Structure formats: C-alpha cells, structure tokens
Amino acid sequence: MCLGIPGRLTGIEEQDGLRVGTVDFGGVRKQVCLAYTPQAGVGDYVIVHVGFAISVVDATEAQRTLAVLRAMGDVLEQELGP
C-alpha cells in the first residue's frame, strides 16, 4: 500500500541544490524532498508520499488523518519502515 502520510516539518536544509526537510511522524523522523512544497516552513504539516512532501496541510487535518491511520493498525509502521 502507498499512502500519503502527514508529518510535522522540523528542519529545512539544502542538499545538492535541493531543498530537503526533516519530517517527524510521531517520533519517527525521515528526510524528505521539499521541491513540490516550496511554501512549507518549519512547524508546518506536510503530506509525504514516497519521500516527497506533496502538499501542506493544517495541523487539525494532519491530526485527523493520523488518527484514522492509527485506527487501521500497523499501517503507519508498514509505510514508514525502519
């Protein structure tokens, strides 16, 4: 299954000319490409799909989506991997 998972952007930097960020998914942190979300800033919630932040969402929507995903069992763990 491939899902877009919401997470909070905790840091931004540039790597090899690309804007990348660290996104916190409830304790699991991953590096993601921010090329599709140039407006995203630290503290914003972004939807991440296959390593790319594809949209910015408000905190309420992000929390609601995370609650639904958590209710589905181990879906978050499967999507985020090790």
Gaussian input, Z-matrix of N, CA and C with variables (Angstrom, degrees):
# hf/3-21g

backbone

0 1
 N
 C     1     B1
 C     2     B2     1     A1
 N     3     B3     2     A2     1     D1
 C     4     B4     3     A3     2     D2
 C     5     B5     4     A4     3     D3
 N     6     B6     5     A5     4     D4
 C     7     B7     6     A6     5     D5
 C     8     B8     7     A7     6     D6
 N     9     B9     8     A8     7     D7
 C    10    B10     9     A9     8     D8
 C    11    B11    10    A10     9     D9
 N    12    B12    11    A11    10    D10
 C    13    B13    12    A12    11    D11
 C    14    B14    13    A13    12    D12
 N    15    B15    14    A14    13    D13
 C    16    B16    15    A15    14    D14
 C    17    B17    16    A16    15    D15
 N    18    B18    17    A17    16    D16
 C    19    B19    18    A18    17    D17
 C    20    B20    19    A19    18    D18
 N    21    B21    20    A20    19    D19
 C    22    B22    21    A21    20    D20
 C    23    B23    22    A22    21    D21
 N    24    B24    23    A23    22    D22
 C    25    B25    24    A24    23    D23
 C    26    B26    25    A25    24    D24
 N    27    B27    26    A26    25    D25
 C    28    B28    27    A27    26    D26
 C    29    B29    28    A28    27    D27
 N    30    B30    29    A29    28    D28
 C    31    B31    30    A30    29    D29
 C    32    B32    31    A31    30    D30
 N    33    B33    32    A32    31    D31
 C    34    B34    33    A33    32    D32
 C    35    B35    34    A34    33    D33
 N    36    B36    35    A35    34    D34
 C    37    B37    36    A36    35    D35
 C    38    B38    37    A37    36    D36
 N    39    B39    38    A38    37    D37
 C    40    B40    39    A39    38    D38
 C    41    B41    40    A40    39    D39
 N    42    B42    41    A41    40    D40
 C    43    B43    42    A42    41    D41
 C    44    B44    43    A43    42    D42
 N    45    B45    44    A44    43    D43
 C    46    B46    45    A45    44    D44
 C    47    B47    46    A46    45    D45
 N    48    B48    47    A47    46    D46
 C    49    B49    48    A48    47    D47
 C    50    B50    49    A49    48    D48
 N    51    B51    50    A50    49    D49
 C    52    B52    51    A51    50    D50
 C    53    B53    52    A52    51    D51
 N    54    B54    53    A53    52    D52
 C    55    B55    54    A54    53    D53
 C    56    B56    55    A55    54    D54
 N    57    B57    56    A56    55    D55
 C    58    B58    57    A57    56    D56
 C    59    B59    58    A58    57    D57
 N    60    B60    59    A59    58    D58
 C    61    B61    60    A60    59    D59
 C    62    B62    61    A61    60    D60
 N    63    B63    62    A62    61    D61
 C    64    B64    63    A63    62    D62
 C    65    B65    64    A64    63    D63
 N    66    B66    65    A65    64    D64
 C    67    B67    66    A66    65    D65
 C    68    B68    67    A67    66    D66
 N    69    B69    68    A68    67    D67
 C    70    B70    69    A69    68    D68
 C    71    B71    70    A70    69    D69
 N    72    B72    71    A71    70    D70
 C    73    B73    72    A72    71    D71
 C    74    B74    73    A73    72    D72
 N    75    B75    74    A74    73    D73
 C    76    B76    75    A75    74    D74
 C    77    B77    76    A76    75    D75
 N    78    B78    77    A77    76    D76
 C    79    B79    78    A78    77    D77
 C    80    B80    79    A79    78    D78
 N    81    B81    80    A80    79    D79
 C    82    B82    81    A81    80    D80
 C    83    B83    82    A82    81    D81
 N    84    B84    83    A83    82    D82
 C    85    B85    84    A84    83    D83
 C    86    B86    85    A85    84    D84
 N    87    B87    86    A86    85    D85
 C    88    B88    87    A87    86    D86
 C    89    B89    88    A88    87    D87
 N    90    B90    89    A89    88    D88
 C    91    B91    90    A90    89    D89
 C    92    B92    91    A91    90    D90
 N    93    B93    92    A92    91    D91
 C    94    B94    93    A93    92    D92
 C    95    B95    94    A94    93    D93
 N    96    B96    95    A95    94    D94
 C    97    B97    96    A96    95    D95
 C    98    B98    97    A97    96    D96
 N    99    B99    98    A98    97    D97
 C   100   B100    99    A99    98    D98
 C   101   B101   100   A100    99    D99
 N   102   B102   101   A101   100   D100
 C   103   B103   102   A102   101   D101
 C   104   B104   103   A103   102   D102
 N   105   B105   104   A104   103   D103
 C   106   B106   105   A105   104   D104
 C   107   B107   106   A106   105   D105
 N   108   B108   107   A107   106   D106
 C   109   B109   108   A108   107   D107
 C   110   B110   109   A109   108   D108
 N   111   B111   110   A110   109   D109
 C   112   B112   111   A111   110   D110
 C   113   B113   112   A112   111   D111
 N   114   B114   113   A113   112   D112
 C   115   B115   114   A114   113   D113
 C   116   B116   115   A115   114   D114
 N   117   B117   116   A116   115   D115
 C   118   B118   117   A117   116   D116
 C   119   B119   118   A118   117   D117
 N   120   B120   119   A119   118   D118
 C   121   B121   120   A120   119   D119
 C   122   B122   121   A121   120   D120
 N   123   B123   122   A122   121   D121
 C   124   B124   123   A123   122   D122
 C   125   B125   124   A124   123   D123
 N   126   B126   125   A125   124   D124
 C   127   B127   126   A126   125   D125
 C   128   B128   127   A127   126   D126
 N   129   B129   128   A128   127   D127
 C   130   B130   129   A129   128   D128
 C   131   B131   130   A130   129   D129
 N   132   B132   131   A131   130   D130
 C   133   B133   132   A132   131   D131
 C   134   B134   133   A133   132   D132
 N   135   B135   134   A134   133   D133
 C   136   B136   135   A135   134   D134
 C   137   B137   136   A136   135   D135
 N   138   B138   137   A137   136   D136
 C   139   B139   138   A138   137   D137
 C   140   B140   139   A139   138   D138
 N   141   B141   140   A140   139   D139
 C   142   B142   141   A141   140   D140
 C   143   B143   142   A142   141   D141
 N   144   B144   143   A143   142   D142
 C   145   B145   144   A144   143   D143
 C   146   B146   145   A145   144   D144
 N   147   B147   146   A146   145   D145
 C   148   B148   147   A147   146   D146
 C   149   B149   148   A148   147   D147
 N   150   B150   149   A149   148   D148
 C   151   B151   150   A150   149   D149
 C   152   B152   151   A151   150   D150
 N   153   B153   152   A152   151   D151
 C   154   B154   153   A153   152   D152
 C   155   B155   154   A154   153   D153
 N   156   B156   155   A155   154   D154
 C   157   B157   156   A156   155   D155
 C   158   B158   157   A157   156   D156
 N   159   B159   158   A158   157   D157
 C   160   B160   159   A159   158   D158
 C   161   B161   160   A160   159   D159
 N   162   B162   161   A161   160   D160
 C   163   B163   162   A162   161   D161
 C   164   B164   163   A163   162   D162
 N   165   B165   164   A164   163   D163
 C   166   B166   165   A165   164   D164
 C   167   B167   166   A166   165   D165
 N   168   B168   167   A167   166   D166
 C   169   B169   168   A168   167   D167
 C   170   B170   169   A169   168   D168
 N   171   B171   170   A170   169   D169
 C   172   B172   171   A171   170   D170
 C   173   B173   172   A172   171   D171
 N   174   B174   173   A173   172   D172
 C   175   B175   174   A174   173   D173
 C   176   B176   175   A175   174   D174
 N   177   B177   176   A176   175   D175
 C   178   B178   177   A177   176   D176
 C   179   B179   178   A178   177   D177
 N   180   B180   179   A179   178   D178
 C   181   B181   180   A180   179   D179
 C   182   B182   181   A181   180   D180
 N   183   B183   182   A182   181   D181
 C   184   B184   183   A183   182   D182
 C   185   B185   184   A184   183   D183
 N   186   B186   185   A185   184   D184
 C   187   B187   186   A186   185   D185
 C   188   B188   187   A187   186   D186
 N   189   B189   188   A188   187   D187
 C   190   B190   189   A189   188   D188
 C   191   B191   190   A190   189   D189
 N   192   B192   191   A191   190   D190
 C   193   B193   192   A192   191   D191
 C   194   B194   193   A193   192   D192
 N   195   B195   194   A194   193   D193
 C   196   B196   195   A195   194   D194
 C   197   B197   196   A196   195   D195
 N   198   B198   197   A197   196   D196
 C   199   B199   198   A198   197   D197
 C   200   B200   199   A199   198   D198
 N   201   B201   200   A200   199   D199
 C   202   B202   201   A201   200   D200
 C   203   B203   202   A202   201   D201
 N   204   B204   203   A203   202   D202
 C   205   B205   204   A204   203   D203
 C   206   B206   205   A205   204   D204
 N   207   B207   206   A206   205   D205
 C   208   B208   207   A207   206   D206
 C   209   B209   208   A208   207   D207
 N   210   B210   209   A209   208   D208
 C   211   B211   210   A210   209   D209
 C   212   B212   211   A211   210   D210
 N   213   B213   212   A212   211   D211
 C   214   B214   213   A213   212   D212
 C   215   B215   214   A214   213   D213
 N   216   B216   215   A215   214   D214
 C   217   B217   216   A216   215   D215
 C   218   B218   217   A217   216   D216
 N   219   B219   218   A218   217   D217
 C   220   B220   219   A219   218   D218
 C   221   B221   220   A220   219   D219
 N   222   B222   221   A221   220   D220
 C   223   B223   222   A222   221   D221
 C   224   B224   223   A223   222   D222
 N   225   B225   224   A224   223   D223
 C   226   B226   225   A225   224   D224
 C   227   B227   226   A226   225   D225
 N   228   B228   227   A227   226   D226
 C   229   B229   228   A228   227   D227
 C   230   B230   229   A229   228   D228
 N   231   B231   230   A230   229   D229
 C   232   B232   231   A231   230   D230
 C   233   B233   232   A232   231   D231
 N   234   B234   233   A233   232   D232
 C   235   B235   234   A234   233   D233
 C   236   B236   235   A235   234   D234
 N   237   B237   236   A236   235   D235
 C   238   B238   237   A237   236   D236
 C   239   B239   238   A238   237   D237
 N   240   B240   239   A239   238   D238
 C   241   B241   240   A240   239   D239
 C   242   B242   241   A241   240   D240
 N   243   B243   242   A242   241   D241
 C   244   B244   243   A243   242   D242
 C   245   B245   244   A244   243   D243

   B1=1.4506
   B2=1.5288
   B3=1.3104
   B4=1.4657
   B5=1.5192
   B6=1.3006
   B7=1.4570
   B8=1.5134
   B9=1.3109
   B10=1.4572
   B11=1.5216
   B12=1.3252
   B13=1.4575
   B14=1.5319
   B15=1.3371
   B16=1.4631
   B17=1.5238
   B18=1.3122
   B19=1.4604
   B20=1.5163
   B21=1.3421
   B22=1.4726
   B23=1.5198
   B24=1.3209
   B25=1.4557
   B26=1.5276
   B27=1.3342
   B28=1.4661
   B29=1.5192
   B30=1.3093
   B31=1.4621
   B32=1.5165
   B33=1.3400
   B34=1.4645
   B35=1.5183
   B36=1.3219
   B37=1.4660
   B38=1.5172
   B39=1.3069
   B40=1.4537
   B41=1.5135
   B42=1.3336
   B43=1.4614
   B44=1.5210
   B45=1.3077
   B46=1.4635
   B47=1.5290
   B48=1.3208
   B49=1.4550
   B50=1.5181
   B51=1.3285
   B52=1.4675
   B53=1.5194
   B54=1.3115
   B55=1.4628
   B56=1.5246
   B57=1.3251
   B58=1.4653
   B59=1.5215
   B60=1.3070
   B61=1.4530
   B62=1.5119
   B63=1.3096
   B64=1.4542
   B65=1.5137
   B66=1.3262
   B67=1.4573
   B68=1.5244
   B69=1.3174
   B70=1.4629
   B71=1.5269
   B72=1.3260
   B73=1.4612
   B74=1.5246
   B75=1.3260
   B76=1.4604
   B77=1.5111
   B78=1.3188
   B79=1.4568
   B80=1.5195
   B81=1.3106
   B82=1.4627
   B83=1.5218
   B84=1.3339
   B85=1.4717
   B86=1.5156
   B87=1.3387
   B88=1.4632
   B89=1.5209
   B90=1.3326
   B91=1.4595
   B92=1.5217
   B93=1.3346
   B94=1.4564
   B95=1.5215
   B96=1.3101
   B97=1.4621
   B98=1.5299
   B99=1.3297
   B100=1.4650
   B101=1.5383
   B102=1.3248
   B103=1.4651
   B104=1.5286
   B105=1.3251
   B106=1.4647
   B107=1.5272
   B108=1.3245
   B109=1.4666
   B110=1.5288
   B111=1.3313
   B112=1.4684
   B113=1.5307
   B114=1.3301
   B115=1.4632
   B116=1.5271
   B117=1.3257
   B118=1.4642
   B119=1.5223
   B120=1.3238
   B121=1.4543
   B122=1.5171
   B123=1.3191
   B124=1.4601
   B125=1.5276
   B126=1.3232
   B127=1.4593
   B128=1.5138
   B129=1.3379
   B130=1.4624
   B131=1.5231
   B132=1.3245
   B133=1.4601
   B134=1.5199
   B135=1.3319
   B136=1.4621
   B137=1.5254
   B138=1.3214
   B139=1.4618
   B140=1.5206
   B141=1.3394
   B142=1.4625
   B143=1.5275
   B144=1.3292
   B145=1.4623
   B146=1.5151
   B147=1.2976
   B148=1.4711
   B149=1.5288
   B150=1.3192
   B151=1.4534
   B152=1.5115
   B153=1.3421
   B154=1.4528
   B155=1.5229
   B156=1.3234
   B157=1.4613
   B158=1.5200
   B159=1.3415
   B160=1.4679
   B161=1.5215
   B162=1.3387
   B163=1.4594
   B164=1.5218
   B165=1.3140
   B166=1.4622
   B167=1.5215
   B168=1.3477
   B169=1.4664
   B170=1.5181
   B171=1.3351
   B172=1.4586
   B173=1.5259
   B174=1.3126
   B175=1.4646
   B176=1.5244
   B177=1.3168
   B178=1.4641
   B179=1.5225
   B180=1.3319
   B181=1.4622
   B182=1.5286
   B183=1.3265
   B184=1.4619
   B185=1.5247
   B186=1.3218
   B187=1.4631
   B188=1.5271
   B189=1.3185
   B190=1.4708
   B191=1.5351
   B192=1.3303
   B193=1.4597
   B194=1.5193
   B195=1.3314
   B196=1.4653
   B197=1.5257
   B198=1.3247
   B199=1.4628
   B200=1.5294
   B201=1.3235
   B202=1.4704
   B203=1.5187
   B204=1.3353
   B205=1.4663
   B206=1.5300
   B207=1.3290
   B208=1.4680
   B209=1.5254
   B210=1.3237
   B211=1.4643
   B212=1.5298
   B213=1.3138
   B214=1.4668
   B215=1.5290
   B216=1.3105
   B217=1.4649
   B218=1.5063
   B219=1.3227
   B220=1.4674
   B221=1.5282
   B222=1.3223
   B223=1.4632
   B224=1.5208
   B225=1.3420
   B226=1.4751
   B227=1.5206
   B228=1.3186
   B229=1.4587
   B230=1.5406
   B231=1.3286
   B232=1.4656
   B233=1.5253
   B234=1.3220
   B235=1.4588
   B236=1.5179
   B237=1.3289
   B238=1.4639
   B239=1.5141
   B240=1.3279
   B241=1.4536
   B242=1.5075
   B243=1.3296
   B244=1.4785
   B245=1.5189
   A1=107.79
   A2=117.06
   A3=121.83
   A4=108.45
   A5=115.47
   A6=121.38
   A7=110.78
   A8=116.11
   A9=121.52
   A10=106.32
   A11=117.12
   A12=122.59
   A13=109.55
   A14=118.04
   A15=119.34
   A16=111.82
   A17=115.20
   A18=121.72
   A19=109.68
   A20=115.49
   A21=120.65
   A22=109.52
   A23=115.59
   A24=122.88
   A25=108.90
   A26=116.48
   A27=120.53
   A28=113.79
   A29=117.35
   A30=119.76
   A31=110.42
   A32=116.09
   A33=122.23
   A34=108.43
   A35=115.33
   A36=120.98
   A37=108.83
   A38=115.69
   A39=120.76
   A40=109.27
   A41=116.00
   A42=121.80
   A43=108.31
   A44=116.44
   A45=121.91
   A46=112.16
   A47=116.52
   A48=121.44
   A49=115.20
   A50=117.49
   A51=121.40
   A52=110.65
   A53=115.75
   A54=121.78
   A55=107.83
   A56=116.39
   A57=121.65
   A58=109.31
   A59=115.33
   A60=119.26
   A61=111.55
   A62=114.50
   A63=121.28
   A64=106.66
   A65=116.21
   A66=121.87
   A67=108.55
   A68=114.96
   A69=122.52
   A70=108.78
   A71=114.91
   A72=122.41
   A73=108.43
   A74=117.05
   A75=120.18
   A76=113.79
   A77=116.51
   A78=121.26
   A79=114.10
   A80=117.48
   A81=121.94
   A82=106.86
   A83=115.86
   A84=120.47
   A85=110.05
   A86=114.38
   A87=121.04
   A88=109.29
   A89=115.86
   A90=122.30
   A91=107.59
   A92=117.50
   A93=121.90
   A94=110.16
   A95=115.58
   A96=121.86
   A97=108.72
   A98=116.67
   A99=122.48
   A100=112.67
   A101=117.11
   A102=120.78
   A103=112.72
   A104=117.93
   A105=121.44
   A106=113.14
   A107=116.99
   A108=121.04
   A109=110.06
   A110=117.35
   A111=120.03
   A112=113.13
   A113=117.39
   A114=121.53
   A115=113.07
   A116=118.35
   A117=121.93
   A118=110.98
   A119=115.10
   A120=121.37
   A121=110.89
   A122=116.00
   A123=121.18
   A124=109.15
   A125=115.78
   A126=121.85
   A127=113.50
   A128=117.48
   A129=120.88
   A130=110.52
   A131=115.03
   A132=121.09
   A133=107.93
   A134=115.58
   A135=121.95
   A136=109.07
   A137=115.17
   A138=121.17
   A139=106.13
   A140=116.31
   A141=122.03
   A142=109.21
   A143=114.65
   A144=122.01
   A145=107.90
   A146=117.04
   A147=125.58
   A148=113.12
   A149=116.67
   A150=121.29
   A151=116.53
   A152=117.60
   A153=122.38
   A154=109.97
   A155=116.57
   A156=120.31
   A157=105.73
   A158=116.35
   A159=119.52
   A160=113.32
   A161=117.55
   A162=120.00
   A163=109.80
   A164=114.76
   A165=122.11
   A166=106.59
   A167=116.91
   A168=121.46
   A169=109.24
   A170=115.76
   A171=117.63
   A172=110.02
   A173=115.69
   A174=122.16
   A175=111.93
   A176=117.73
   A177=121.16
   A178=111.11
   A179=116.50
   A180=120.71
   A181=110.84
   A182=117.19
   A183=120.81
   A184=110.66
   A185=117.49
   A186=121.01
   A187=111.32
   A188=116.36
   A189=120.36
   A190=110.38
   A191=116.78
   A192=121.00
   A193=111.00
   A194=117.40
   A195=120.23
   A196=111.80
   A197=117.12
   A198=120.83
   A199=110.83
   A200=116.80
   A201=120.66
   A202=110.12
   A203=117.21
   A204=120.59
   A205=111.46
   A206=117.15
   A207=120.31
   A208=111.17
   A209=116.59
   A210=120.85
   A211=111.88
   A212=116.61
   A213=121.52
   A214=112.08
   A215=117.94
   A216=120.80
   A217=112.41
   A218=115.89
   A219=120.85
   A220=113.48
   A221=118.32
   A222=122.24
   A223=111.64
   A224=117.45
   A225=120.20
   A226=111.33
   A227=117.32
   A228=120.90
   A229=110.85
   A230=116.61
   A231=120.08
   A232=110.93
   A233=117.07
   A234=120.72
   A235=112.86
   A236=116.95
   A237=120.53
   A238=112.29
   A239=117.16
   A240=120.76
   A241=113.70
   A242=115.28
   A243=119.66
   A244=112.54
   D1=139.39
   D2=175.49
   D3=-118.68
   D4=117.93
   D5=-178.35
   D6=-119.72
   D7=155.36
   D8=167.55
   D9=-91.26
   D10=119.19
   D11=-174.64
   D12=-108.10
   D13=130.59
   D14=176.65
   D15=-79.86
   D16=142.29
   D17=175.75
   D18=-151.71
   D19=163.28
   D20=-177.86
   D21=-96.86
   D22=129.36
   D23=179.79
   D24=-75.00
   D25=118.68
   D26=-176.10
   D27=-107.63
   D28=-12.61
   D29=179.47
   D30=-165.74
   D31=152.61
   D32=-179.94
   D33=-134.33
   D34=139.11
   D35=174.69
   D36=-150.84
   D37=173.91
   D38=176.65
   D39=-111.99
   D40=132.65
   D41=178.06
   D42=-131.24
   D43=120.49
   D44=179.18
   D45=51.43
   D46=40.20
   D47=177.94
   D48=81.49
   D49=1.22
   D50=178.49
   D51=-109.55
   D52=141.76
   D53=175.45
   D54=-81.53
   D55=120.79
   D56=179.47
   D57=-127.15
   D58=156.46
   D59=-179.07
   D60=-138.43
   D61=160.19
   D62=172.29
   D63=-97.87
   D64=126.92
   D65=-178.20
   D66=-117.83
   D67=132.77
   D68=179.94
   D69=-99.70
   D70=120.28
   D71=177.82
   D72=-107.03
   D73=65.55
   D74=178.76
   D75=64.90
   D76=39.51
   D77=178.03
   D78=112.34
   D79=-23.50
   D80=175.32
   D81=-96.06
   D82=124.10
   D83=-178.74
   D84=-110.03
   D85=135.86
   D86=179.88
   D87=-135.37
   D88=149.90
   D89=172.81
   D90=-85.25
   D91=133.81
   D92=179.21
   D93=-134.52
   D94=153.79
   D95=176.47
   D96=-81.32
   D97=134.99
   D98=-178.87
   D99=-107.43
   D100=16.46
   D101=-176.52
   D102=-58.77
   D103=-33.25
   D104=-177.80
   D105=-88.78
   D106=-5.26
   D107=-179.39
   D108=-132.30
   D109=64.48
   D110=-177.15
   D111=-62.98
   D112=-20.93
   D113=-179.54
   D114=-81.50
   D115=-11.37
   D116=-176.45
   D117=-67.68
   D118=136.81
   D119=178.59
   D120=-127.81
   D121=165.59
   D122=178.33
   D123=-55.44
   D124=131.53
   D125=-178.26
   D126=97.97
   D127=-18.18
   D128=177.04
   D129=-73.69
   D130=155.90
   D131=172.07
   D132=-99.22
   D133=135.67
   D134=179.33
   D135=-126.52
   D136=151.17
   D137=172.35
   D138=-92.26
   D139=126.05
   D140=-176.97
   D141=-112.81
   D142=130.84
   D143=177.32
   D144=-134.21
   D145=124.15
   D146=-179.32
   D147=44.20
   D148=45.06
   D149=174.55
   D150=87.18
   D151=2.49
   D152=179.56
   D153=-119.57
   D154=132.87
   D155=170.00
   D156=-76.37
   D157=120.31
   D158=-174.09
   D159=-106.28
   D160=-14.44
   D161=175.52
   D162=-163.61
   D163=159.73
   D164=175.25
   D165=-102.72
   D166=134.46
   D167=178.26
   D168=-127.79
   D169=159.15
   D170=178.06
   D171=-77.51
   D172=161.72
   D173=-174.53
   D174=-60.18
   D175=-37.97
   D176=-179.52
   D177=-62.92
   D178=-46.64
   D179=178.69
   D180=-64.12
   D181=-41.05
   D182=178.85
   D183=-60.86
   D184=-46.02
   D185=-179.46
   D186=-65.10
   D187=-39.19
   D188=178.69
   D189=-63.08
   D190=-44.32
   D191=179.24
   D192=-64.96
   D193=-43.17
   D194=177.87
   D195=-61.01
   D196=-38.69
   D197=178.69
   D198=-62.62
   D199=-42.30
   D200=178.22
   D201=-63.71
   D202=-44.71
   D203=-179.60
   D204=-63.94
   D205=-39.78
   D206=178.13
   D207=-64.94
   D208=-34.60
   D209=178.99
   D210=-67.85
   D211=-17.28
   D212=-179.82
   D213=-87.02
   D214=11.83
   D215=177.87
   D216=89.73
   D217=-129.46
   D218=-173.68
   D219=-92.35
   D220=23.23
   D221=-178.64
   D222=-58.66
   D223=-44.98
   D224=179.80
   D225=-59.53
   D226=-46.26
   D227=-178.65
   D228=-63.06
   D229=-39.86
   D230=178.96
   D231=-64.61
   D232=-42.65
   D233=-178.48
   D234=-70.14
   D235=-39.59
   D236=-175.70
   D237=-81.64
   D238=-25.57
   D239=178.67
   D240=62.15
   D241=-170.15
   D242=-179.18
   D243=-72.03

